[in-house]
Amino acid sequence: MSEKRKSTRVTKKIKSEVRGDDFVSRSTAVDVSRGGIFISTPEPLGDGASVKLTVMLPDDGEVEVKGIVRWVRNDESPEKRAGMGIEFIDVDEETAKKLEKLLS
């Protein structure tokens, strides 16, 4: 599989909440980048689903971000958890700065 990511990913365990139509999942984000986040959940939404995320940043409170599910992993293994890769969309400047601080 070729690498499609535009931004470097950082492994971080961050509490998060994902909301979609008739769906709420509280989870731990495993990987985060400027452009998106991987949310570990045993019941991921389908590819292309629109979501709203609340990400709890250490020492920086919460940020609200809109996103689109870009890929899903349904199977779980010891090395990889089930979940979904979510691309951030329409990120405001303040939120972008907080995410950038998290990545540094």
ZALO-184366 format. One record per residue (C-alpha): residue number from 0; x, y, z. Coordinates in Angstrom, 2 decimals. Each point is the difference from the previous one (the first is absolute). Layout:
// residues N
SITE   resi         x         y         z
SITE    NUM         X         Y         Z
...
//
This chain:
// residues 104
SITE   resi         x         y         z
SITE      0      0.00      0.00      0.00
SITE      1      1.45      3.36     -0.98
SITE      2      0.19      2.90      2.42
SITE      3     -2.78      2.54     -0.67
SITE      4      0.46      2.25      3.02
SITE      5      0.85      3.65     -0.57
SITE      6      1.10      0.69      3.60
SITE      7      2.27     -1.75      2.47
SITE      8     -1.87     -2.05      2.58
SITE      9      0.79     -0.02      3.71
SITE     10     -1.10     -2.80      2.31
SITE     11     -1.90      1.53      2.91
SITE     12     -2.66     -1.35      2.31
SITE     13     -2.61      2.74      0.17
SITE     14     -3.56     -0.25      1.22
SITE     15     -2.55      0.78     -2.67
SITE     16     -3.67     -0.09     -0.82
SITE     17     -1.31     -0.58     -3.53
SITE     18     -3.58      0.88     -0.93
SITE     19     -1.81     -0.90     -3.19
SITE     20     -3.63     -0.60     -0.95
SITE     21     -1.32     -2.24      2.81
SITE     22      3.58     -0.80      1.11
SITE     23      2.12      1.03      2.97
SITE     24      3.31     -1.62      0.87
SITE     25      2.30      0.95      2.84
SITE     26      3.41     -1.36     -0.68
SITE     27      3.72      0.48     -0.01
SITE     28      1.61      1.56     -3.02
SITE     29      3.13     -1.91     -0.87
SITE     30      1.61      1.97     -2.83
SITE     31     -0.40      3.66     -0.81
SITE     32      1.37      2.31     -2.69
SITE     33     -0.71      3.49     -1.32
SITE     34     -2.48     -1.48     -2.43
SITE     35     -1.80     -2.64      2.02
SITE     36     -0.25     -2.55      2.75
SITE     37     -0.42     -3.74      0.52
SITE     38     -2.74     -0.81      2.50
SITE     39      0.07     -3.43      1.56
SITE     40     -3.53     -1.44      0.22
SITE     41     -1.41     -3.51     -0.41
SITE     42     -2.90      1.38     -2.08
SITE     43      1.39      2.50     -2.53
SITE     44     -2.27      2.01     -2.27
SITE     45      0.05     -0.61     -3.74
SITE     46      2.43      1.56     -2.42
SITE     47     -1.19      3.49     -0.99
SITE     48     -2.08      0.64      3.14
SITE     49     -0.04      3.59      1.31
SITE     50      0.84      0.36      3.69
SITE     51      0.55      2.57      2.69
SITE     52      2.87     -0.62      2.38
SITE     53      0.85      1.26      3.43
SITE     54      3.68     -0.58      0.69
SITE     55      1.29      0.49      3.56
SITE     56      3.48      1.52     -0.28
SITE     57      2.36     -0.37      2.93
SITE     58      0.51      3.43      1.61
SITE     59     -2.09      1.71     -2.73
SITE     60     -3.60     -0.99      0.72
SITE     61     -2.33     -1.26     -2.68
SITE     62     -0.22      0.78     -3.70
SITE     63     -2.97     -0.58     -2.28
SITE     64      0.77     -1.15     -3.53
SITE     65     -2.08     -1.15     -2.97
SITE     66      1.23     -3.01     -1.92
SITE     67     -0.64     -2.64     -2.62
SITE     68      0.74     -3.70      0.48
SITE     69      2.58     -0.83     -2.68
SITE     70      0.77     -3.63      0.90
SITE     71     -1.16     -2.71      2.36
SITE     72      1.70     -2.96      1.70
SITE     73     -2.58     -2.52      1.23
SITE     74      2.39     -2.77      1.00
SITE     75      2.06      0.29      3.13
SITE     76      3.37     -1.63      0.62
SITE     77      2.64      0.30      2.72
SITE     78      1.85      2.54     -2.19
SITE     79     -2.94      1.98     -1.41
SITE     80     -3.24      1.03      1.63
SITE     81     -3.37      0.25     -1.73
SITE     82     -1.09      3.55     -0.75
SITE     83     -0.21      2.72     -2.60
SITE     84      2.25      2.57     -1.60
SITE     85     -1.65      3.41     -0.02
SITE     86      1.10      2.96     -2.12
SITE     87     -0.48      3.41      1.63
SITE     88     -2.00      2.53     -2.03
SITE     89     -0.60      3.74      0.49
SITE     90      2.48      0.33      2.88
SITE     91      0.06      3.53      1.39
SITE     92      3.30      1.76      0.73
SITE     93     -0.19     -0.34      3.80
SITE     94     -0.69     -3.74     -0.19
SITE     95      2.81     -0.45     -2.56
SITE     96      2.44      1.71      2.40
SITE     97     -1.05     -2.29      2.87
SITE     98      0.40     -3.10     -2.18
SITE     99      3.40      1.23     -1.17
SITE    100      1.08      0.45      3.63
SITE    101     -1.08     -3.57      0.74
SITE    102      2.16     -1.30     -2.87
SITE    103      3.15      1.84      1.04
//
